[in-house]
């Protein structure tokens, strides 16, 4: 008997035919979404639900929660970000059983509790690129539930400024005979541009309200403290200037927001414009507006958009990647690749760091995952192109020596609540046991970290010779934490002489210089003014 080679295609056709009475071409009425889901999604299916850390297929996630669990159950969910309550409600109802994900910040406490209760089974915690890659290997979806701004009546999609991960999800599903269901804000006769063709899409449903979009990358300058400014000054002087870093990614904390607002002021006074921080892979941070307006930034490629920055990005096509329609084109997968291989430096932060510079945002009682930081926060062994900053980290005379990516962690020695960042052992080790994970969920491994910057100083741990010296360099900037208490004064003096540790005075910085007068914008209103009124911040950031 000859083998049948079209089993997935045949099964897809069967499912689609079963709801023919509910659809008109690719259009599915929202009133029929529950019935359609119960026919299109089968027990045990792998279902990928678009829920990245900004853009949520919220109508479809709410609809999935309403299906009959006797018809749709034991699903294997795939989500880059577990962000909304119904993302976990479906497990409590028995609709879903297992999950592979990247990040669960807003739901991290509940994830941890559900694992303990046995209502949630974890496959693996991934980096973003790792998760997207597995969609084409061993996590191929049967069904994709995604969001877009608009569709035409043929099913072509316009994703707008927040394309995010939609292309990766849809392509992995569509070209392996999975079913692609898209919620859109509006069905129109003509699209501004076609971001995803109709041939990749099976069903489009016009949702009852726009998909959820979070202003995740907005930091109000009024909350930037003098401690953030001090860390920012040391990072600019002791890392950016020292290594002449031109291409980079910033995390979303207040430390990096401070750096962005110090570029037109403090960094300008050092004569660094045109020498550092020119090319970025970054969401359109509002705190980068003054640097853009004052000529510091050449290009920015974005993972996604940011609420309120749409008009600003459209008006600055020399800086941002935009379509013929003028709107931003973002792509999370491509931006992650750029962040992994094309940039010289990643600057991030963490909740915990151990004595070997291993770090994690997974702490006791909170399984947050880590998203894209591990992709960008490591030295990619496959890199072959050189740059001044990359070459500057060569520490050997071996003719086959290669450069290194700068992986910089900027942290305050204590978090809010007086919780130490520096610890002797990561909570992630115990969390791995509780969650039955094969390995501890480390965000960035210590051997990839090149610099650690705190309010105490800069540790150039890439220069350290041996593990003990790395520990001493780290303890030198760990303050009054248990890790900092292990610092040896004589050893630290030697490390400072050899340039492995630098305190503010070693960098020509006086601590009393770090004050808010250095910030190019001191509140959100200042950012609006810098943008010539193009930036339209969400209401929660307006106080005028």
N, C-alpha and C positions, 0 to 999 in steps of 0.2 A: 504494500500500500504506500503510495507516494505521500510525502510530508506536505502539510499545508503551511505555507509561508506567510499567510495573511491573517493570523488569528487575532492580533491586536486590532488590525484595521476592520476586520469583520465584526468584532465585538463593539468597536466604536460606532459602526454603522447601525448595529442593532439598537444600541442605546439611543442614538439620535432619532432613529425612525420611531421609537416608542413615544416621543413627545412631539411628533410632527403636527398633531392637532393643536398644540399650544403655541406654535411659532409661525411667523411670516418671514420667510427667508432666514436671515440671521437674527431677527428681532424677536425677543422674548419679553412679554409684558410682565411687569413687576408683580402683578397679582398672581402670576402662575409660577413664581420662582420656587416655592417650596415643593410643589408637585413635580416640577422639572428636576430639581435636585434629587428627589427621592427616586427618580427613574435613571438619572445620569450617573449618580454616585452609588457604587455597590459596596457591600460590606468588605472590609479589609483593603479597600483602595488606598493608594498613596495620593493624598490630596495636598497640593501646595497652595497656600493661602497668602496672598500678598499682604504683608504686614511688616514693612520695613520700619526703620526707626522714625519715619516721618509720615509716609503715605499709607493709608489703611483702606483695604477693600471692605469698608465697614458695613455696607448694606449686605454684601454677600456673607460676611462672618455672622451677622445677626440672623440672616436667613438660614444658614447652616445649623444654628442652634435650635431652630424651630422644626427641623425635620423629625420624622417619627423614628425613634431609636430602634424600633423593631425592624425597620426597613434599611436604615443606614447606621452602621455600627462598626466598632473595632477599626476605625480609620487610622492610618499611619499619616499623621500630619507633618508637613514640612513648612517651616516658617523662619524667615530670617530674624524676625523680631516678634516676641510674644508680648503684645502691647495693650490689648483690650480685655476686659473681663470675660467676654464670650469665647475668647481664644482658649480659656481654661474651663469655662462652663461646659463646653462640649465633651470634656473628659469626664466630668462629674455625672453627665447624663448618659454616658456609655456610647455616645456617638463616635468618639475617638478614643484611642487606647495608647498610642505611642507617638512620640514627637522627636524630630531632629530639628535643631534650631541654632541660632547664633547669639541672640541677645534677648534678655527678658527684663530689662531695667524696671519698667513700670509694674511688672507683675512678679518680680524676683522673689519677694517674700512668700507669695502664694505658691509659686512653683516649688520652692523648698518645702513648704508644708504639705503639698500634694504628693510629693515624692515620698515623704515620711509616712503619709497616710496610705500609700499604695494605689492612689487613683491616677497616677501619671507615670508612664514608663519613658525613660530617656533613652533615645538611641545614642546620639553623640551631641556634644556642644561644638559647633564649628566656627571657623572664621567665615566671613562672607564668601570669599572666593572659593574656599573649600566646599561650602554648601552648594554654590552655583555649579562648581565642577562636578559634584556628585549627581546633580540632576541629569547629567549626560552619561553617567556610568552605572551606578547601582541604586540611585534614588530617583529613577525616571518616573515622573508623575503620571497617574491615570487621569487626573483632573486638575486643572489650574483655575483658581479663582482670583482674578486680578482687577485693577481699577485703571481707568483712563479719564481724561477730561471730556473728550467728545468722540462720537462715532458718526459715520454717515450711514445711510440706509443699506449699504452693501456690507458693512462690518469693518471698514477701514478705521483705524484708531489714530487719534491725536492725543498724545500723552502730555503735551505742554511742558512747562518748566520742570515738572517733577516726574520725568521718565523713570528715574531710579532703576529698579531691578526688573521692570516689566518685560523688556525684550528677552532677557535671559530666561525668565520663567516661561514665557510664551513659546519661545523657540524650542526649549527642551521638551515641552509637552506636545506641541503641534507636529513636530517632525518625528515623533515616535507614536503617533496615532492615539494621543491623549485628547481629552475634551477641554477646550478653552472657553471659559465663561467670563465675560467682562462686564463689570458695572461701569456706567458712564454717567457723567453729570447731565449730559445733553446729547440728543440725537439730532443732527443737522443735515442739511442738503449738501453743504460744501465745507470741507475742513481747511484750517489754515495751512496745514501740511500733513502728510501721511507718515506717521512714525512707525506703525505696524500695519502691514497689509491685511486685507480681509481674508486672504487665503490661509492665514495663520489662526483665524478666529472662527469659532463655531457659533457662539451665541452672545448677543449684546442685550443688556437690560438697562433701561434708563431708571436709575435709582430715585427714591423719593426725596433724597437730599444729597448734596455733594459729599464725596468721600472725605473722611476725616484727614486733616492735614495739620501736623503739629509744627509750631515754631520752635524747633529743637535746638537750633544753632544760634539763637539770639541771646546775647549776654548784655544786661543793662550796665553801662559803664559806672553808674552810681554805686554799684555793689563791689567795684574793684577797690581793694584795700591797699594800704601802703606796703603790706607784706607781698601782695601780688606784684606790685610795681618793683619792689626790690628784686624779687626773683626774676622778673622780666628784664630788668637792667643787667643783672648778672648773666642771663642767658644770651642777651644781645652781645654783650661785651666779651663774655668768656667762651661763647660757642659760635654764634653767627659771624661775628667779626674775625675771631681767631681762625676759623676754618674757611671763611669766605663762602658761606652757604648761599647758593642762588636759587635752588629748587627745593621745595619742602611741602610738608603737610602739617597742619596744626590740629590738635584736639580741640574740644569745645569748652574747656574750663576757663576760669577767670585768669589763670596764669597766662594762657596764650592770648586771651582777649587783651590783657594788659600789654603784651608784646606788640600786638597789632596797633594799639593806640600810642605806643611809644616810638614807632618807626618814624612818624613825621616830626617828632620832637627830639627825644633823647638820641635816637640813632642818627637823625639829621645832624645833630651837633657834633657827632663823631665823624662826619663826612662819609657816611656809608651808603648814601643813595646811589643806586646803579651798581653797587658792589655786592649787595646781599638781597635776599628775599624778593626775587624778581618773578619767578615762575612757580605757581602754586597748583596743587590738587586739593580742592577745598570746597565745601559748600559755601554759598555766598554769605559769609559772615557779615552782619551789619557793622561790626567793629573794624572791619577791613576798609570801610568806605573812606576814611580820611587818608589812609595810605594810598588807595587807588587815586583819589582826587589830587593828591600832591605828587603824583608821578612815580611812586615807588614800585607799583605792580605792573608788570608787562602782560601776564596771562594768568587766567584762573580756569581750570577745568573742574567741573562740579560733579559730585556723587548724586546730588539731588538739588532741589531748589530750597528756598526759605521764604516763609510767609512774609509778605510785604516787600520783598526784594525784586519782584517780577519786573516792574517798570524800570527800576534802576539797572538791572542786568540787560534788559532790552535796549537801554539807551547807551550802553557801554560795550558795543560789539568788538571793539579793538581788544578788550580785556577778556570778556566772556565768550564762550562758544554758543552761538545763536543760529537759528534757522533763518530762511528767507522771510519768514513771517515776523521775525524780530524777537521771538521768545527764546529763552534759554533752552539749550538741549543738554540735559544731564544724563549720565549713565553710570550707575553704581558699579557694574562689573568692570567697565573700562577704567573708571577712576581708581578702583582698587588695584588693577594691574599697573597703572601709572604710579600709584603710591607705593607699590612693591618694588618696581624695577627702574622707574624713570627719574625719581627724585633723589636728592642727596641726603635729606634729613626728615625724620619723623619726630615730632615733639608731642608727647602725650603725658598722661598722668595715671594714677592708680589709687586704689584704696589700701593696698598692703604691699610691702616690699620686704623680702627677707635679707639676710646677711650676705647672700650671694647675688643680690639684685634681681632675683626672680620676683615677678609681680603678678597680682591678680585682682580683679574686681569681684571675684567670688569670695565672699566671707561667710562666717558662721550665720546660718539662718537666712541667707540671701544668695540665691543662685542666679546671678545676673548674666552670665556669659560674657562675651567680649567683642562680638561683632568684627569690625575690620582692623582693630589695632594690631593683632598679631601679623596680619598681612603686611602692613606698613612698618610695624615695629620689629623688624628683624633684618639681618644682613642677607640679601638674596644671593645664594652661591652662584646662580646662573648669570649674574650681571657681568658684562664684558666692556661696556663703554666707560670711559674715564671722565672725571671732572676734577676741578681743583680741590673741592671739599673731600671727595672720595679718595683721592690720592694722598691727601694730607693725613689720613689716618693709618698710613703704612708705618709700621714700627720695626721693620726688619730690613736688613741689607740684602736679603735673598733676591736674586734677579727674577724669581718667579713669584715674588710677593704681590698681592693684589690689594687694592684699597678696600675701604669699608664704608657702608652706609652709616650715617650718624643716627643713632637711636637714643633719644634724649627723654628722660623722665623728669618732669618738673613737679615737685610736690612740696607741700608744707609738712613739717615733721609731725604735726598733729592735725587730725580732721576736726570738724565741728563736734562738740561733745567731748573734747579732750581725748579722743581715741588716737593712739599712735599709728602712724603709717608704717613705720619701721618696726618689724617684728622678727623674732628669732625663727619662727616657723609659720608658713602660710596656713590660714584656715582651709584653703583649697584642698589640702591633703585629707583632712577629716571629711570634708564635703564629698570628696570623691568616693570615700567608703560608704557614706550614707546613701548616695545616689547610685551606687553600684557602677561607677564609671571605671573604665580600664586604666585611665591615667588622671592625675590631678589636673583640674582646669586652670592651668597657668596661662595668663594673658601674654606676657612677654618673658622669655627666658633670660636669665641673667647674663649668659654668655653673648647675647645679642646686644645688650645695653652698653652704650659707649660713654654716656654722660649722665650724671644725676645732679640736678640742681635743686637746692632747698634754700630757705631763708638764711641758712648758715654759710653756704658757699657752693662751689662746683667741684664734683669728683670726676676726674678724667679717668674713669676706670679702664678704658681701653689701653691706657699706658701702663697699668699696673703689671708687675711681674709676679705671677703666681697667685693662687687663690687667697692666701693670707694677706697679701698686700692689697688685693681688691677689697677684702673685708675691712681692712683698716681705712682705706680711702672712703668707703661708704660710711663707716662709723664716724669719720671726721665731719660729715655733713648731716648726721642723723640727730643732732641736737641732744635733748635730755631723755630720749627714748632708751629702752634697754639695749638697743643696738649701739646707740651713741655712747652709752656708758662704757663700752668696751674699747673706746678710743685710747690710744697710748700717745701722750703728749710729745714724747721724743720722736716717735715714728711719724706723727703728723707733721712735725717740724721738718723732717727729712722729705716727706711727700710734698710739702709746699715748696721746698727748695728745688725739687726735681720737676715741678709743674704738674704733679699728679692730683694735687688738691689746690684750689685757689679760694681764698676768702675775699669778701668784697674789697678790702684794702689792697689785696694783691692785684686786683683788676682796676684799681684807681677809682673805686666807688666808695663814697661815704654814705653810710646808712641813712643819715639825715637828708640826703638828696632825694630819697625815694618818697615822694609825696604826690598827691593827686594833681598838683599844678602841671605835672609833666604830661598828663593825658591829653591827647589831641581832641577828645570829646569826653565830657564828664557826665553825660546823661544821654538818653535816647533822643531827646529833642535836638541836641547838638549833632547827632548823626543825621537826622532829617535835614538840618541846615547844611551840613557838609554835602549832602546828596542833591542839593538844589530842589528839595521837596519831592524827589523821586521815590525815596524810601517811605513806605507807608506801614509803619509798625502795627502789630496787632493791638487791640484796645487795651489789653492788660499791661502793655508797656508804656501807655500814654498817661502822663500825669499833668497835662496842660490843656 
